Amino acid sequence: MALNYDNLSALTKNQYIPLMVDNIFNSNVLTHRLLRKSKAGASGMKVLQPVEYAKADAKGFYSGYDILDTSPTEVFTDAEYDWKQCYATISISGREEALNDGAERVIDLLEAKVKNAEKSLKDMFGTSLYGTQTGSGTDFVGLQHMIASARSLGGIDTSGGDYTWWDAGSVKAVSGTPTYANITDTAHASFIQKLIRETYGVLTIDGQKPSIIVTTQVVFDAYEESLVAQKRFGASSKSLADAGFTNLLYRGTPVVVDDHCPAGMMFFLNENYIRFRHHRKRNFKFEGFQKPVNQDARVAKILWLGALTCSAPRYMGKITGLPSAY
């Protein structure tokens, strides 16, 4: 089987790309939850996310022929997120082409190349999700910046003390340097269940509550140990377990480990208010193999265009300063 342009592109697109994208979605718990729910955003220079920031003033009880207040009230604005692009390439050099001209060798080589691109995209999305980036560069905004106070997000700046309704609902820095033994000790101020309970309570508003809590393996193990010590055994989310993610439940909310979560941190997310938006023409789109004019190689591209958006940071929170070792 010769490495024909059309055959090579068709084989990659039909056989390997769907599996690769599925593996990216399942690479860590947040990509599994957020990328799978990504919605196509309307075309334009920015990704516009409607934000409700006030309650309507025109309301009240009335009797009979009372005059009703019909004056309009501005209760919505738009957060603006920049489109972000990412890519991975699949390259086959002329030498590789010449030395792998049998059918089986072609398929093995192609599979290895696609898996390499898959690993790159998995790591890139997993790392960026938990990053500190503000969204002003080439990368989408990271959770450490999104779930914070006194910062600019989506074009709304809270650093001057205004628009505090756009700050995260809870940002708790654990005082001192608590150890693993501290956070598993019921008598200690940094007892993990106490920290979770306080943060969860602040973020439970009018029926809204965190839908997932993400942390590191060390902190997750401390939480599990605290349950065992008190002879309390948490159930788990079957859907996440079926997807391969170990979890425990806190008041019905999954507590999970993500290897990309920064050391000593725990994130409380409400997925009703955070999501990926993608361009309908660039959602891990595969562009077939082409031969550059200045290289002895063939190159294909996988392209994504989108943004990570948030419409209500007040329903999100994080805890920092937790132990990073046992």
HUZI-V510740 format. One record per residue. SS is DSSP state (h for helix, s for strand, l for the rest). PHI is phi in radians with two decimals (* if undefined). D_FIRST is the distance of its C-alpha to the first C-alpha in Angstrom with 2 decimals. Layout:
BEGIN
SS_PHI_D_FIRST / SS_PHI_D_FIRST
END
This chain:
BEGIN
l_*_0.00 / l_-1.31_3.80 / l_-1.34_6.57 / l_-1.37_8.19 / h_-0.90_11.70 / h_-1.13_12.34 / h_-1.11_9.40 / h_-1.12_10.05 / h_-1.16_13.74 / h_-1.12_13.81 / h_-1.09_12.21 / h_-1.14_14.71 / h_-1.10_17.55 / h_-1.48_17.46 / h_-1.76_16.58 / h_-1.82_17.79 / h_-1.12_20.47 / h_-1.01_22.87 / h_-1.17_22.91 / h_-1.09_23.37 / h_-1.10_26.27 / h_-1.08_27.82 / h_-1.18_27.78 / h_-1.11_29.41 / h_-1.04_32.07 / l_-1.70_32.79 / l_-1.22_32.75 / l_-2.54_36.56 / h_-1.14_39.38 / h_-1.35_40.19 / h_-1.14_36.72 / h_-1.05_36.55 / h_-1.44_39.86 / h_-1.63_39.72 / l_-1.17_36.18 / l_-1.14_35.84 / l_-1.72_39.07 / l_-1.01_38.20 / s_-2.00_39.43 / s_-1.19_38.48 / l_-1.62_41.17 / l_-1.13_42.73 / l_-1.14_41.57 / l_2.78_44.01 / l_-1.25_44.74 / s_-2.29_45.58 / s_-1.60_44.82 / s_-1.66_48.27 / s_-2.04_49.39 / s_-1.03_52.74 / s_-2.25_55.22 / s_-1.62_58.42 / l_-2.10_61.09 / l_-2.64_64.42 / l_-1.82_66.17 / l_-1.10_67.75 / l_-1.46_71.46 / l_-1.41_72.34 / l_-2.80_73.09 / l_2.64_76.08 / l_-1.46_78.38 / l_-2.63_80.68 / l_-2.38_83.47 / l_0.94_84.29 / l_-1.67_84.36 / l_-0.94_83.51 / l_-1.32_81.57 / l_-1.66_77.93 / l_-1.31_76.26 / l_-1.97_73.35 / l_-1.16_72.79 / l_-1.25_69.12 / l_-2.22_67.89 / l_-1.36_64.87 / l_-2.15_62.91 / s_-2.16_59.31 / s_-2.44_57.57 / s_-2.03_53.95 / s_-1.49_52.20 / s_-1.97_49.72 / s_-2.02_46.47 / s_-1.29_44.17 / l_-1.14_40.56 / s_-2.10_38.34 / s_-2.00_34.73 / s_-2.49_32.14 / s_-2.64_28.48 / s_-2.49_25.66 / s_-2.00_22.68 / s_-2.08_19.10 / s_-2.05_18.23 / s_-2.25_15.35 / s_-1.34_16.71 / h_-1.06_15.46 / h_-1.12_16.03 / h_-1.07_13.97 / h_-1.08_11.03 / h_-1.23_11.61 / h_-1.54_12.27 / l_-2.26_9.44 / l_-1.72_6.30 / l_-1.52_5.51 / h_-1.01_4.65 / h_-1.16_8.43 / h_-1.15_9.20 / h_-1.07_7.62 / h_-1.14_9.67 / h_-1.09_12.56 / h_-1.11_12.82 / h_-1.10_12.86 / h_-1.08_15.36 / h_-1.12_17.49 / h_-1.15_17.69 / h_-1.15_18.78 / h_-1.11_21.28 / h_-1.15_22.70 / h_-1.11_23.33 / h_-1.05_24.85 / h_-1.06_27.22 / h_-1.10_28.35 / h_-1.20_29.24 / h_-0.99_30.94 / h_-1.15_33.13 / h_-1.13_33.92 / h_-1.19_35.15 / h_-1.08_36.94 / h_-1.22_38.76 / h_-1.14_39.65 / h_-0.96_41.13 / l_-1.70_43.82 / l_-1.37_44.38 / l_-1.76_47.52 / l_-1.10_46.03 / l_-1.55_48.23 / l_1.64_45.63 / l_-1.47_46.91 / l_-1.67_43.91 / l_-1.48_40.21 / l_-1.74_40.04 / l_-1.26_41.43 / l_-1.11_44.82 / l_-1.68_44.96 / h_-1.10_47.02 / h_-1.15_49.44 / h_-1.49_50.48 / h_-1.10_50.36 / l_-1.66_52.55 / l_-2.77_55.38 / l_-2.12_58.68 / l_0.92_60.03 / l_-2.64_56.76 / s_-1.75_55.06 / s_-2.50_52.40 / l_1.08_51.00 / l_1.48_53.59 / s_-1.93_56.52 / s_-1.79_58.39 / l_-1.85_60.58 / l_-1.20_61.40 / l_-1.59_64.81 / l_1.63_65.98 / l_-1.60_65.28 / l_0.94_62.92 / h_-1.12_63.06 / h_-1.12_61.79 / h_-1.68_58.36 / l_-1.35_58.55 / l_-1.11_56.87 / l_-1.23_59.04 / s_-2.68_59.31 / s_-2.22_58.49 / s_-1.95_59.99 / s_-1.78_60.04 / l_-1.18_61.24 / l_-1.29_64.23 / l_1.23_64.45 / l_-2.22_61.63 / l_-1.14_61.31 / l_-1.68_59.82 / h_-1.03_57.85 / h_-1.11_61.18 / h_-1.07_62.87 / h_-1.35_60.55 / l_-1.77_60.72 / l_-1.71_64.54 / l_-1.05_66.31 / l_-1.51_69.30 / l_-1.52_67.39 / l_-1.11_67.23 / l_-1.72_63.46 / l_-0.96_62.85 / h_-1.04_59.37 / h_-1.15_60.53 / h_-1.15_63.29 / h_-1.10_60.95 / h_-1.13_58.55 / h_-1.06_61.48 / h_-1.13_63.04 / h_-1.19_59.88 / h_-1.04_58.83 / h_-1.12_62.35 / h_-1.08_62.39 / l_-1.57_59.09 / l_-1.66_60.28 / s_-2.33_61.76 / l_0.84_62.81 / l_1.50_60.41 / s_-1.51_57.52 / l_-2.65_56.28 / l_-0.99_53.31 / l_-1.76_50.29 / s_-2.77_48.56 / s_-2.10_49.76 / s_-2.09_47.24 / s_-2.66_48.07 / l_-1.59_47.04 / h_-1.11_46.75 / h_-1.07_50.13 / h_-1.21_51.99 / h_-1.06_50.35 / h_-1.11_51.45 / h_-1.12_54.93 / h_-1.10_55.15 / h_-1.09_54.06 / h_-1.12_56.59 / h_-1.14_59.33 / h_-1.19_58.74 / h_-1.13_58.92 / h_-1.08_62.06 / l_-1.67_63.75 / l_0.98_62.47 / l_-2.02_60.65 / l_-2.05_57.17 / l_-1.37_54.96 / l_-1.32_52.68 / l_-2.38_49.13 / l_-1.37_46.98 / h_-1.15_44.90 / h_-1.11_42.31 / h_-1.26_41.68 / h_-1.11_41.76 / h_-1.12_39.16 / l_-1.46_36.93 / l_1.71_37.39 / l_-1.90_40.23 / l_-1.18_43.42 / s_-2.68_46.47 / s_-2.16_50.20 / s_-1.88_52.31 / s_-2.08_55.24 / l_0.89_57.31 / l_1.53_54.26 / s_-1.77_52.06 / s_-1.13_49.06 / s_-1.89_49.39 / s_-2.32_45.98 / s_-1.73_44.41 / l_-2.27_41.92 / l_-1.06_40.68 / l_-1.52_40.66 / l_-1.12_44.32 / l_-1.08_46.46 / l_-0.98_48.78 / l_1.33_52.12 / l_-2.13_51.32 / s_-2.46_51.36 / s_-1.95_50.40 / s_-1.97_51.91 / s_-2.03_49.92 / l_-1.95_50.77 / l_-1.27_47.49 / l_-1.25_49.44 / l_-2.16_49.99 / s_-2.44_46.84 / s_-2.83_43.39 / s_-1.48_40.27 / s_-2.07_39.94 / s_-2.18_36.64 / s_-1.36_35.89 / s_-1.10_34.39 / s_-1.76_31.68 / s_-2.43_30.80 / s_-1.79_30.66 / s_0.98_27.61 / s_-1.35_25.83 / s_-1.66_22.19 / s_-1.93_21.56 / s_-1.05_18.00 / s_-1.15_16.31 / s_-2.34_18.20 / l_-1.87_18.57 / l_-1.06_22.18 / l_-1.26_24.09 / l_-1.98_25.48 / l_-2.46_22.64 / l_-1.59_19.48 / s_-2.87_17.66 / s_-2.19_16.30 / s_-2.32_18.69 / s_-2.04_19.08 / s_-2.21_22.51 / s_-2.05_24.22 / s_-2.14_27.76 / s_-2.30_31.00 / s_-2.36_34.39 / s_-3.07_37.40 / s_-2.76_40.52 / s_-1.72_42.32 / s_-2.07_45.63 / s_-2.38_48.88 / l_-1.94_51.72 / l_-2.77_54.33 / h_-1.04_54.28 / h_-1.12_57.61 / h_-1.64_55.82 / l_-2.01_53.78 / s_-2.73_54.98 / s_-2.69_54.16 / s_-2.09_55.85 / s_-2.13_55.47 / l_1.47_56.95 / l_-1.34_55.93 / l_-1.13_55.28 / l_-1.90_51.96 / l_-2.49_52.58 / l_-1.37_54.12
END
